[in-house]
Amino acid sequence: MTGVSGSVSPDRRRFLTAGAAVLGAAASAQLWLPSAARAAESPLPDGVFSLGVASGDPLPDGIVLWTRLAPDPLHGGGMPDRVVSVEWEIAEDERFRKPVRRGVAQARPELGHSVHVDVRRLRPGRTYWYRFRTGGQLSPTGRTRTAPHPTSSGGRLRMALASCQNWQHGYFTPYADMLDQDPDFVLFVGDYIYESTPSATGVRRHEGTGEPYSLVQYRNRYAQYRTDPDLAAMHANAPWVVTFDDHEIDNDFAGEIPQDPDKQPHDAFVARLTAGYQAFYEHMPVRASAIPNGPHIQMYRRLEFGRLARLSVLDTRQYRSDQATTQEGAQDPGLTMLGAEQKRWLVDGLRHSPARWNMIGSQIMMAETDLKVGEGKLWYYDAWDGYQVERNALMQELKQVRNPVVFTGDRHLTMISDLKEDYADPSSDVVGAEFVGTSISSNGDQDQDAFHKEWDPRLPDNPHWKLLDAHRGYHLFDIRRDGIDAQVRIVDTVRAQTATPSTLARLRVESGEPGVEVV
């Protein structure tokens, strides 16, 4: 996606973050629906676009445009219990003097008055601007971009990797820097919200009185997160490719098994999954193929960025076996992280990929984490370490794949590693690279000295680790045919509403040379 680089001007930043301020008589005067049609509908409450706009899942000829009507976002939304017509428009310029497509979508109460417009017949590799109108109110303007032409093999693709944004642990200040870096798209690999109860000691306090279980409670939690101004501005500036991990529902859940099955009976947890998945769909810029079917949602999918990159986005929660609790259990060949169908889909997509770079979005770390200093092993069983046989088989597949790179979240740490054919044999081949992105805010401002005192002794037992750090932030990637240049972007604090960003480290993955190096 060449041509979308550099920094965002101060004027552009103000435009993105203050888009809701354009409401009023001037906006309503530009409505293109006939006045008779507008008059037939009862007035809507003010502030229906309080949750902003977003776009996602770019195709060469299409993009998903999103908004949700919610004048009272933290109390169920505040919309009347009826279908509302919402006009949308997409143009080649931000003043909408060159309109490309427009139409009317239906915001339905059964889907939280969310709007998902799957716009097609766009031009590949192009920047567009979009907006919504309803009831005399105008949304903020969003900017988005389509994927390159399917046969395009050159240029540069700039991607940001983000995950783990806990409202109570801090402000989402890394997004302010991400906005300035202007990525072509954001890959978000899980923990968009946290289901934890409100805490009086947090930097910010979760809404409600406890964990969310019902649809209305999940809607309120998502809506609260959506009100963060830096997050809203980033959504309005670039398309997002999203998937979920555990905290969108319940910590460390596996399939239809909760973290605490003695406290959450199966039927109750299925109802919780149903509510959580629907709220996720209602607040994410994803296609209608992701509309949940009860406690199930279709989230694994593949996106193409010309012949430069293929991105396979995984779902490592819905289809997994329950976590092991011992080393012996972690080596059970019957355990699966992906499930048979998703595993076949992933392997087939890797084997037959025409792309220079084969990228995988995996919520959970693939590379080994040996927590035990010295002889023996101690693993995180919720990660791929708890599913050793399937992970090792996948490493064998990656050995045959052109330029595999895995992008992960979950850990609240930067953990950048070589992927190894066999972690039991440190001399085995390197088959790929993995970037475990740090968190946006989860774990807050950590004590760096205490972190290194705990983790540095483990480095000799994990020789595949190339970089380990505990600052908050995100990772930024410039993807070209000859290599991927990566930056670990960090902020000095998430305890204040503004922060100072910097580059902690630069790394590179060379085409044709598995693994990653600090430069």
N, C-alpha and C positions, 0 to 999 in steps of 0.2 A: 504494500500500500504506500507507494511513493507519494510525496506531495503533502503529507500531513505530518509535519515535524516542527521542531522549534518550540518556543514557549507561547503561552497564552497571554495576550496583552491585558493590562489592568482593566481596560474598557470591556474586553470580552469577559473577564472574570466577573465584573460587576453585572454584566448583562445576564450571565448564567445564574448567578446566585440571587438576583433580584427580579427574576422574570415575572413573578407573581404580581409585581407592582404595576404591571402594564394594564391591569384590569380597569374598567371604567367606561365612560361614554365613548371615548375614541375607539376602544376595542369593540364595543357592541355595534358601533356604526359600520364596522367592516364585515359583519356577519353576512354570509352569502345565502342563507336560507331566506325564503320569502317571509315578509313580516307576518302574514296570516298564519303561517306554520308555526312561527315562534309564539304568537299570541295564544295558540291553542293549548299550549302547555303551561301548567301552573308554575309560578316562580320557584327557583331553586334557592336554597340557602347560599349566603355569600361564602366564598373561599372554597369552592368545590375542588380546585386544583392544588390543595395544600400539600399533597404528596409529590408534586412535581411530575416530571416526564422521564421516560427512559426508552432505550432501544436495545435490540439484542439479536443474537444469532444471525450475523450477516451472511448473505448469499451473494453470488455475483450479480443477481438481478433482483434481490429482495432484502427486506429487513423487517423486523417486528417493532412496531411502535406501541408504547405502553403508557397508560395513566390509570389512576383510580380516583373516582369522585368521592371525596371524603371531607366535607366541611367541618366535621367534628371527629378528627381521626382517632383520638384516644378513647372514644366512647362509642365504638361500633361503626363509626363513619358519619352518621348524622344525615343520611340521605332518605328521601321518601321511599316507601316500599312500592316502587314502580320502575318500569323500564324507562331509561332516559336516552334520547338520541344525542350522540356526540359527534360533531363534525371534526374531521381531521384533514390536514393539508401538509404536503411535502413539496419542497421547492429546491432549486439549485442555488439560491442565495438566501441570506438570512433576513432580508427585507421582503421576501416572498414576491418579488417582481417577476420571477421566472418559475411559476408553479409547474409541477410535474404531474402529481396525482392529488386527488381529493375525494372524499367520500363521507359517508355517515356510518358510524358504528353504534351498536346498542350496548349500553352499560346496564347490565341486569343485576337485580338485587341478589339473586341466588349465587352470583359470583362476586359479591361485594362491590358491585358497580365498577368493577375493573374493566379496562378496555385493552384488547390485544388486536392490533391491526397488522395483518400479514401483507405488507405492500409488495407487489411484484411489478415486473416490467420496468425496473430501474436499470441504470447503466453500471457496468462493473467498475470497481476501483474509484468511485466518485463520492465526494462529500455532499451531503444533503442537510437541509434544515426542515424541521417539522413542528407542528403545534396542533392544539385541540381547542375547540370552542363548544360551549353549551350554555344555555340560559343567560346569554348576554355576557358570559365570562370567558376570558381568554387565558389559556395555559401559558406557563413559561415556554420559551422556544428551546428546542433541543437540536443538537447537531449529531449526525450519524454518518456512517460510511459503509458502502457495500464492499464485498470481497472482490479481489482481482478477477479478471477474466479466467475461465477454467484452463486455458492454455498458456497463461502468463507464467513465465519461469524466473523472471528477474526482479529487480527492485528491492525494496526493503519493507519488512513488516515489523511494526513496533507494537509489542504486547506488554501489558502490565499484569503481574500475578498478585492476587490479593486473597486474603482469607481471614477468618477469626476476628470479628469485630464485636467485642463485648461492650455494650453501652455503659455498664456500671464501672468498667475498668478504665475508661478514659474517653476523650473526644477523638473523633476520627480524623485527626490532623494529617496523617499521611496522604489523604486524598487531595489536600490542597497542593502538595508537591506533585502528585500524580497528574493533576490538572495542568500544571505548568509543563510537564514532560510530554503531554499531548500524545498518548498512545493511540494506535489505530483501533485497538479494542482491549477490553479488560477481561481476563480469565479469573473468575471468582470460584474457588474450589471448596467452599463450605463454611458453615458457621456464620451465616449472615445475621442471624439473631441468636440470642442465648435464652434458654427456657428457665433460667434460675429465678428464684424469688427476689423481690425487692430487698436491697441492702441499705441500711442507714449509713454505712461506712464507705459506700462507693463514691467515685468522682461524680457520677450521675446516678439517679435512682430509676430502676425499672418501674414502669406503670403497673397498676393492678395491686393485688394483695397476696399473690402467690404465683406458682408456676401456671402457665397456660395449659389448659386441657380441652376447652371447647373452641369452636370455630371463632366466636366473637373474641375470646381471649387471645387467640393467635393473631387475629386481625389487628387487635390493639397493639400487640407487641411489635409486629412488623411495621405498623404505622408509626410507632414511636421512633424506630430506627430510621425510617424514611425521612423524618424531620431533621436529621442531622444535616446542616447546611453544606459541609464539604462532601458528604456522600451524595446529596441531591445534585450538587454541581457536577460531580464526576459522572453520574448517571446521564446528565443532560449534555455531556460533551462527547461521549464516545459509546459505541455499542458494547454491551456486556455479554459474555458467555458464562452462564451460571450453572452450578450444580450445588447439591446440599451435602452436608455431612451429618453429624449426630445431633448437634444442639438445636437445629431447626425443629426437632421433635423431642428427644430425650437423650441424655448423655449415654454414649456407648451402646445404643440399642443395636440389635442385629435382627434384620428381617422383621418379624412380628413378636420379637422377644425384647422386653424392656430391660433397662439396667437392673431394676429391682422387681422381678416377677412376683415376689411374695407380697408386694404392696400394690402392684398393678395387674389385676387379673387379665387374662387374654382378651376377653370381649371389651374391657375398658380400654386396653391399650390399642386395640384395633380402631376403636372410636377416636382415640387420640391421634393415631396415624392419619385417619381420614380427615380430621380437622386440620392437622398440621400441614399435610400435603396440599389441601385446597388453599389454605392461606398462603403457602409458598407460591403456588401458581398465580394467585390473585395479585401478588406483589412483584412478580418477576417478568421481564420482557422475553417470554418464551412463546413458542407456537402452540396452536390448539392441540397438537399431538400430545402435549403435556397436561391436558385437562385430566385430573385424577379420576380413576375408577375406584371409588371407595378408598380402601387403604393401599392403593397401588397407583404409581405415577410413572410414566415413561420419561426417563431423564437421560439415559445414555444415548449418545448421538454422535454424529461425525460432521465436521465442518471442513470445507476445502478452501484454501487460500492459493488458488492457482496451482501450478506445479511446484510452488515453493514449499508449501507446508500443508499437511493433513493433521487435523486436531481431532483425536478421539477422546470424548468426555465420558468418564466412567461414573457408575453408580456403585459405590462400595458399601452400601448400607442395606438396600432392600433384599438382596439375594444371598447374603452371606450366611454361613453357619454361625451358630453361637460361638463366642470367643472361647478359646482354650484357657485353661488355668494352670497348666504345667508345661514343661518343655516337651515331655512325651506327647501330650495332647496337641501341641503346636505342630508336631511332625506327623499327625494323622493324615493319611492320604485322602480321607473322606471329607475333609474340611474344604470349603470353598469360600472365597471372597466375592467372586463375580457371579456365580451360578453358571450352569452349563451353557445356556443360550447366549448370555452376554460374553462369556469367554470365547465361544465360537465366533461371535460377531467381531470381537476385538482382534483375534488372531487372523481371521480372514481379511480384515481391513488393513492389517499390518503387512501380511504376505503379498497382497495385490496392490499396494499403494504405488501410485506414480510419482509421489512427492519427493523432493529433496530431503525434507525434514519430516519425520514421523513423531508427532508430539502427542503426549498422553496427559490428560488432566485426571489425576488420581487424588482423591481427598486424603488418602492415608499413605504414609511413608513406605516406599518399596525397599530402599536400602536397609541393610541390617543396622540395628541399634543394640549393641552389646553394652548393657549397663554395669556389668560386673567387671571390676578392675582385676586383671590377672587371669589365672586359669578359670575355665568354665564360661558359661553364657548365662545372661539374664536378659530376657526380651520384653518388649511391650506386646502383649498378646492382642491388643485391639488393632495394631498395625499389621502390615504384611508379614512381619516376623511371626505372627500367630498362625499363619497359613503357609507354612514353609514349602510344602510339596507343590502347591499351585504357584507360589512365587518362583520357585526354582524352575518349574516348567516354563513359566513366562520368560525367565531370563534366557533359557535356551532358544525361545522364539526370537527374542530381541537380538540374539547373536546373528540371526540371519536377516535382520531388518536394516534398511538404510537409515542411518543417522537417527536412532531413537533418543528422545529426550522426554523425561517425565517431569511434570509440574505438580507440586503437592502443597498441602497446607497442614492443618491440624496441630502441629507441634508447638506453636507460639514461639518458635525459634527459627533462625536461619540455619539450615543443615544442608549443605551442598556436597554431593557425593558422586563417586563413580558407582555405576551399577555393575555388579560382579556376577560372573557365571555361577560361582559357587562360593558362598561366604564362609563355608567351612574350610576352604582352601584359599588363603590370602594370595597365592600365586596364580589363581585362575584368571581367565581373560576378563578384561573390562568390556562390557557389552553396550554401555550407554551412559547417560548422565542423568542425575536427578537434582532438581532445585526444590527444596522444601522452603517455601516462603515463610517469613516471619509473620506475626499477626499485625493487623491494623491497630488493635488496642488491647487485646486479651493479654492478661498478666501485667498490664500497666507498665510503669517505669521500673524495670527490674534493677536490682543491685548487681551491677556488672562484676564487681570483685567476687561477690558470693557465687554468682553463676560460674565464673571460670574456676573458682576453687572447687566447685562440685564436679564440673564437666571436663576440665582439662586432663585430669588423671585417666579419663576413659579414652583419650585420643590414641594411645598405642594399641588399644584393643580394637580400634575401628580405623585401620589405615586407609580405608576408602573414603573417609570424610576429608573434604578439602577445605571447608570453612564452617565454623560454628560460632554463632553469635546470638545475643538475647535482646537486641534493640527492637523497638517497634518500627514498622515500615512496610515495604513491599519490594518486589523485584521487577526490574525493567529489562526488556530484551529487544535488541535490534537483530532481526533475523534476515540474513542474506544467503545467497547460494554458497558462499565460501565459508560461512561460519555464523555462529550466534555470539554476539557480544552482550554480556549480562552486567547489570549494575545492581548492587544491593543498596537500595535507597532507605535511609533511616531518618527518624526525627529525634530531637533531643528530649521531647516530652509529649505525653498525651494527657497530662493532668491539667493543661491549660488549653484555651480555645485556639491559640496560635502556637506554632512551633518552628524551629529552625531545622531545615532538612540538610542532608549531606549524603555523599556517596561513601559508604563504608568500604566497599571492595568492588573491583571489576574482575570479571572472569570471562573465559572464552571456551567455546566448543568448536573445534575445527571440523569441517565437513570431511567425512571419511576416516576420522580418528576418534573412536569411542572414548568417552570420558570428558572431563572438564578440568581446566587449569586456571588458577589465580594468575592474573597478569599485573 
